[in-house]
Amino acid sequence: MDTPLSTIAVVGLGTMGTGIAEVLALAGREVIGIDISEAAALGAVASLEASTARAVGRGRITEEERAAALARFRTADALQAAADAELVIEVVPESYEIKQQVFRELDAVVSPTAILATGTNALSVTRLAAESQRPERVLGLHFFNPAPAMKLVEVVSSVLTAPPAVEAVTALARELGKEPVAVGDRPGFVADGLLFGYLNQAAAMYEANYASREDIDAAMKLGCGLPMGPLALLDLIGIDTARTVLEAMYAESHDRLHAPAPILGQLSSAGLTGRKAGRGFYTYAAPGGQDVVPDALTPAAGAEAGAGRAVASVGVAGSGTMASGIAEVFAKAGYGVVLAARTQEKADLAKARIAKSLERSVSKGRLSAEARDETLARITAAGSLDAFAEVDLAVEAVAEDLEIKQQLFAALDKVCRPGAVLATTTSSLPVVAVARATARPEDVIGMHFFNPAPAMKLVEVVRTVLTADEVHATVRAVCAKIRKHPVDCGDRAGFIVNALLFPYLNNAIKMVEQHYASLDDIDAAMKLGGGYPMGPFELLDVVGLDVSLAIEKVLHKEFRDPGLAPAPLLEHLVAAGCLGRKTGRGFREYARR
């Protein structure tokens, strides 16, 4: 019995086309690589020879399998070579004119039963299909770069696509060892549709001088566990390519979040398109290289904003998970810590939670028993803020409620000695509003830790317009001592991480509301196609839908952008008490423990 789709043509032998050809050839398909450029064809052959040689060297394939794969791949410079192909995958430049010309010529060449697939991630599959004589055989087959490594393939149907064609390429994707996700025809599909909105907002954040490129990228890597920061990723994708995708998305959605940030157009017009040009948001050692080299915007090594104040003792206000985690972090770093709660009992319970955490570290070999005992001995549990009288730094980690925090800071103002730094861990409230509850707003700053504090390396250091330089320098130095990575940002809703993360999560919910894709497909697409450690719905259920809704509301109120309005589905679930893992049901249901 013949293997379905056994002969496949790949039109366009750039990086993506060559990668797709490699995947197909190694999977036993006869592959015809077509490109009008002889250099591109020769480059594809050389690339396939080199990558398969590396695979042999790593023991992934045998020399015989390599020879067979190379024998199955041949190149041509004209579309006539696709005459016998059962599937043609085009990955030519993102231009309707170029792609439509390819499809018109293929109509005259391939058999009536051949499937024509476009690799576009920005253009309308329906529009391309409508230009074909057999629109029912046209669909999208969106691989991700690098194609040999990335598992996700988005199978895109238009209103004209015949189900048998979809079934055939879906089966092929599975045989290639990929994870196919069925999606409808809209710019960006699932993965890029969510990813590029996030990248665009990061570019706009940088353009507004809200945070440095290094801090934006570090915040999203350390705060969200992403493999790359958004600006480095834009350089990798190509700033011109990103702008093209966003233009297509905006043309359909008219959502300001998709309107390309002006800096993307400016960099593209200047030819600063990222790695391929040797310069984009960052500067690279050579065009096409990945090694970043210092430029005029690179921070000077060890440069800090002046001298700070001496900090030997720290007060942590609160008795929840975050307060306990922060107290543990400071005690491990050698600081004397006063952990104060509303009652002595609550403070003792919080210290007991720290003891359990330290014991887990000992059992896993991460901490010695001696270090555990020394750390715990540095923590004093107190039932009143009066115990903060001599601390050098007071950090609050109480409920995310402005009135509660203002009351606490008014109390700290009376208790703490002159010169003590007062820090709030708020993730969404205005730090300056907390600072104004004191008579010394210049001593107040934001220190936004991430949960779990002992494990997460990021701290967002939030300056208000009133924060003293000396206080900022103090907190930066403290972050270094507790082995956290500080990123500087101004006092506005969401700071860096939440301002970029939650619109992305909100847009994922909107996709489900619009019945565009399922929860499972969206989660799979972002993990496999975007390298996210968790899919958006997994993350929402972990964070808590009520917490997520509160942050969305704060972002919407601050920026007044209609695109930031919380998705109605999120509001409905919260109203129904479906708050995620903590209630046993959110976007998914969980077994009760």
N, C-alpha and C positions, 0 to 999 in steps of 0.2 A: 504494500500500500504506500502511495506517495505521501511524503510529509507535507502537510498543508503549508502554503506559503514557503516553499522550499527555495525559490529563486527570488531574490529581492534586490532592487536597485536603490542606491542612495545617491541623490543628486545634491552635489555641494560637498566638497571634501575639505572643509575647514576643520577646526578642532572638534566641533560637535559631530559633523558627518563622519569624520574619521573614527571617532569613538563608537558611533553606532555601527559602522561597518565592522569594527573589531568584535563587538559583542555578537553580531550576527554570524560572522565567520567562525568564531570559536564555538558557537552553538550549532554548527553543522549546516548552515545555509550557504547556498551559492550567492555570492555578493558581487554586484556590478557597481563599482564606484564611478560616478560620472562628474566631471568638472571640466569647464572650458579651459582652465589653466593647467598647462602641463606641469608647472612647478607644484601646484596643489596636489596633483595626482601622484607625482613622485614623492612628495612629502608624506602623503597618506601611506604609501607603500613602506617608506622608511620608518614611519611611526609604528605601523603594524609589526614590522620586523623587530623593532627595538622593544616594543611592549611585550610581545610574545617571548622574546629572548629573556626578558626580565622575569616573566612568569615561569619559564623553565628553570631559571636560576633559583627561584624561590620555591620550587617544587609544586607549583600549582597545576602545571600541565607537563606532559612528557614531550620529548623532542619530536616524536612521531605526531602527536596532536598538533604541535606547532607547525610542522611541515604541511599537514593536511589543511589547517586553517589558512595558511598563506596560499596554498594551491587553490582554495575556494574563492580567493579575492582577486578580481581583475579590474582594471580601470579602462575608461573610455573618455573621449572628449565630446561626444554627441549623444543626445537623448535617444537616438535610434537604437542605441545599445540596450535600452530597457524594453525592447519589443517582447521578449520572452518572460519578463518579470511578472510575478503574481501579485507583488506589492512593490510600490514605489514610494520611498520616503524622501521628501524634499526638505533640505535644510539650507536653502540659499538665503541671501540677505533679507531682512525684514522690510520688504517693499511689496506693496500690492502689485505694482507693474511687473516686477521681476517674477514674482510667484505666479501671477496670472499668465504670463508668457510661458512659463514652464508647464503649467497645467494645459494650456491650449495646445502646445506641441506634443505633450504626452497623449492627449486625446487621439491624435492621429497616428500614434505609434503602438500603444499597448493594446492588449486584448480587451474586449468588452467586459470581461469578468475581473480584470485587474483592479486592485484597490489602490487608490491614490491617497497618500497621507501627507499632511503638512506638519512640519515641526515647529510652526510658529508658536510664540507665547504671547503675542501682542495683537495680531491681526484677526479679523473675523473669518472663522472657518466657513461660515454660511456664505459670506461674500465670495470667497474663493471657490466654493462648491458651485455657486450659481453660474460661474463662468465656464464650468466644465460641461461637456456633453452628457456626462453620466454623474450628476450630482449625488445620486444615491450611493455611489462608490467612493465618495470623498469624505474624509474625516481628519481629525487631528491626532497626532501621535507625538506627545511632548515628552522627550527624554530630558534628563537633567545632567549638567556638566560637573564632573567628567562622566560620560555615559557608561564606561566599564565599571565604575565604582558605585554610582548612585542607583538605588533600587527603585525609585519611583518612576512610573510612566503614567502620565495623564492621557486617557483615551477620550477624545473630545467628539461628541456627536452634534451635528447640526439638525435642524428640523427636517432636513432632506436626507439624512444618512439612513441607509437600510440596516436593520438590526443584524443580519448575517455578517455584514462587513465589520461591525463593532465586535461581534462574537469572535470572528477570525483573528483580529489583531489583539484582542484581549487574551485569547489562548496563546498566541505567539509571545506576548509579553511574559506570561507565566512560564512558558518553556525557556525563555531567556534568563529565568531566575529573577525577574523583576516583579514589583508589586503594582499591578494596574489599578488605577482609580478612575471610575467613570464620571465624567463631568460634562456639563453643557457648554455651549459656545458663548463665552463672554471674555473680554480682554483680561489676560492674566490667569484665567481659569481659577484653580483653588490656591495652589502654593504661591505663585507669583502675584495673584490677586491680593493675597494677604501680605506677602513679603514686601512688595514694592510700595504699598502705602506706608508701611513702617519705615522703609529706607528713605522715602521722600520726607517724612516728618523729621528724621534724624538730620537730613541735609538742611532743612529749614531751621532746625535748632542750632546747628553750627553757623549757618548764615547770619542768624540773629545775634551771634556772639554770646549766646547764653552759656556755652561751655566749650572747652577746647576739643579738637578732634580726638586727641588722645583720651580725654576724660569720657567723652561720649562712647567711644569704642570700649574702653575698659569697663565702664558702667554696665553695658549690655552683656559683655562676656562674663563678668564676675557676678552680676546681679541676676542674670537669667540663664547662665550656663551655656551661652551660645558659642559656637566654634570661632566666629569672627564678629568683630564690631561692625555696625552698619556702614560706616564710611569706608573702612577697608574693603568691605564686601562690594560696595558700589564701584570702587576702583577695580576689583577683580571682574565684576560683570561687564564693566564698561559704562562710563557715565552717559555716553550718547545712547547706548542700548537702553539703559534705565529710563532715560527721558522719553524715548520712543514708546516704551511700554506704558509709562504714566500718561502720555498724551492720549493713547488709545483708551486707557481706563477712564480718563476724565471725559473724553468724548461721549462715552456711554453713560457714566454715572453722574456727571456734573457735580460731583462731590469735591469740595475744595481740598480735602485731604489728598486727592489724586492729582490736583493741579501741580505740575512739576515746579519744584522750588526754583526760583530764578537762578540760583547758583549753578544748577545743573545745566541750564542753557548757556550760561556764561563760560563755564569750563569747557563745554562741548564746542562752542564757537571758537574758543582759543586753542582747540586741539588738545586740551588737557583731559583726555578721556579715561585716564586710569593707568593700570599696569601696562596695557598694550602700548601706550604712548610714553611711558616712563615717568609720567606725572599726572596726578589727579588731585584728590584730597591730600595725598601723601606724595613724596618724591621717591623714585626707585633708582637703583643702581644702573639699570639699563632698561630700555623698552622691552616689554615682555617678561621682565624679571619680577621676582617677588621680594627681593631684599630692599627694605626701606632704608633710606639714607637721610641723615639730618638735613634740614633746610631752614629757611628763615623763621618758620613757625615752630620748630622743635624746641621744647622747653630745655633750658640749660640744666645740666645734671646737677642735682643737689640744690637747685635754687629754691629758696623758701622766702616767704614774705616777712622778713625780719625775725627778731628774737621773740620768743613766747615767754609765758610765765611758767614757773616751776610747778610741777604737779607730782605729789607723792601719795596723796590719798584721794579716793573717789567715792562719792555717794551715788547710789542707784535707787531711785524711787519707783516702787511698783512691786507687785508680787506674782505677776504672770510669767508666761514662758519667755517673753522677750526680756523682761527685767532680770530673770534668773540667768539667762544666757549672757547678757551683757556683764552682769556681776562676775560670772565665771571667767569671761574673757579678760577682764581687768585683773582679777586675782591671779590667774595663770601668768600674767605678764609681770607680776611682782608688786602690784599696787595694793595698799591697804584699802579694803572696800567696806563701806557701810551700806547694807541692804535694808532699806526702810520701807515698811508697809503701813497700812492703816491700823493694824493691830500687831502685837507681838506674835500672836499665833500665826497670822498670815506670813509674817517675816520668817518665822521658823520653818514653815512649810516650804517657802521659797528656797531657803538654804538647804533643806532636805532634798529638794529637787536637784539642786546643784551637786549634792553629795552623790546622788544616783547617777547623774551624768558623768561625774568623774570616775565612779566605779566602773561604768561601762567602758570608759577609755582605758582603764587599767586592765580589764578583762580582754580587751582587744590588742593589748600590747602597745598602745599609743602613749601611755603615761605610766610612770613608775608609782609604786605605792607611796614612796617618800614624797614625790611631787604632789600626789593627791592630798596627802595630809597637810603639806605646807600650803597648798592653795586654799584648802578649806579653812585653815587657821587664820588666813588673812581676811576672811569675811566675818563681819559682825552683823548679826540680825538685830534690827531695832523696830520698835512699834511706833515710832514717832519721827518726824522730820527734824526734831530738835537735835538728833544725833549727827546732823550734817554741819554742826557749828564750825568745825575746823577743817572740813574737806576743801580741797583745792579745785575740784571739778565735781559738779552735781549733774547727773544725767537722769532725766525723767523718762519712764517707760510705762505710763498709765494709759487709760482708755483714750481712744482717738476722738475726743470730744473737746471742742475749743474752750467751753466754759470750765470744764474740769481742769484742763491744763492751765488756764489762766489763774484759777484759784490756787493751784499747786505752786505756780511761779511767784504769786504774790506772797505765799508762805515762805518759799525759798529765799525771797528777797529779804525777809525779816530775819531768817535763821542763819543764812550763810555769811561768812566773813567778807569784808570788802576785798575785792580782787579775785574772788572765786569765780570761775567760769561756770555759767549755767547753760546746759544743753538740753534740747528737746529731741526726741526720736520720732517726731511726727512724720508721717509719710504723705500727708495730703493737706494739712492745715497751714495757714500762713505763719511762719516763724515770727514775723514782726508783731503779729497780733498777740502772741504769747509774750514776746519781749516787753511790750508796752504795759503788761500787767506788773512790771517791776519798775523801780526807780533807777535802774541801771541797764537800760536796753543795750548799751554798748558791750556788756558782758555776756549777752545771750547769742547763741548760735545753734544751728541744727546739726545733729549727728544722727543721720538716718542709717541705722544698722539694718541688716536683712536677716530674716529668720531661716534656719537656726543660727543665732549669732556666733556660737563657737565655731561653726563650720564655714559660714559665708565670709568671704574676704573683703567685701565691698563696704565702704562707709561713704555716703553722700554728705559732704560738708557744705552746709547751707548758710551763706552769709546774708544778712539783711542789709538794708541801706544804713543801718545804725551800728552794725557789728564792728568792733575795733580791730585793726590789723593785728594787734598783739594777741587778741583772742583767737583769731583765725590761725595764726602761726602756732599757738599753743595746741589747738586741736589737731592740726596737721602733724605736729611732733608726737602727740599722744597716739595717733593712729599708727605711726611708724613703730612705736614701742609695743603696741598690742598686735603688731603684725597684720594690720589691715591696710587695704589699698584705698586711700582717700581720693575722691574726685570732687572738684569744686563746682558749685552751681549756685545760681541766684535763688531768691525766695519767691518761687512761683509754683503753682499747683503741679504736683506729680514729680517735681524735680527732673531728673533725667530718666530714670528707669520706668517709673510708673507713667510718666507722660508719653513714653514711646510704647510701653507694653500694653496698656489698657485699651487704647484705640484699636490696636491689632486684635485683642480679644473680643472687643465689641463688634468689629467687622466680621469675625468668624461667626458670632451669634447671628448676625444679619444674614449670612449665607444660609444658615439653617432655616431661619424665618422665611426666606424666599424659596425654600425647597430646592436650592441649587445643588446641595451636596449633603450627605449624611454626617452625623457626628464622627463616626468611625473613619470615613473617608477623609474628612478634614484633618482629624488628628494624625492619620497615617501620612497624609500629604506633607504636613509641616515637619513631622519627625524624619521622614525619608527624603523629602525634597529640600527642606530648609535646615536640617541638622539640629532641630530643636530637641532638647532632652525630653520634653513632654508636649503632647498636642494641646491646643488651646482649651479644649473642654476638660481634659484631664487636669490642667492647671487651674482652671476656674473652680472646679470642684474641690481642689486642694486648698486654694486661697480662701474660698468661701464666697458664695454668690452675694451675700449681704455686704461683705467687705468690698467686693468688686463693684457692686452697684454704687456704694458710697463714693468710691474713688472716681467712677465714671461721672457721677453728678458733680463732684468738685471740679473736674476737668472741664465739663460742659459749662459750668457757671463761670469759671475763670476765663476761658477762651471764647465763649459765645459762638462756637462753630456748630452749625446744625449737624455736621457729620459726627460730632462727639456726643450727641444725645444718646443716652443709654438705650439699647435695644429693648423694645417692649417685652420680648420673651424673657429677658433677664429680670425685668420688673415683676412680671407675672409669677415667675418661679420664686422670687423672694417673698412676694405677698402670700404665696401658698405655703411658705415655711420650708421650701426645698432649697436648702442653703449649701449643699455639697456633702462632702464626706462626713462632716461633723453631725449632720442630721440623718445620714443614711441615704439621702436622695438629693440630687442636684440635677445636672444634665443626665447623669446615669444613677442607677440604684446600687447601693453597697450593702454587703452583708453586715448585720448588726453584730458587734463584738460583746 
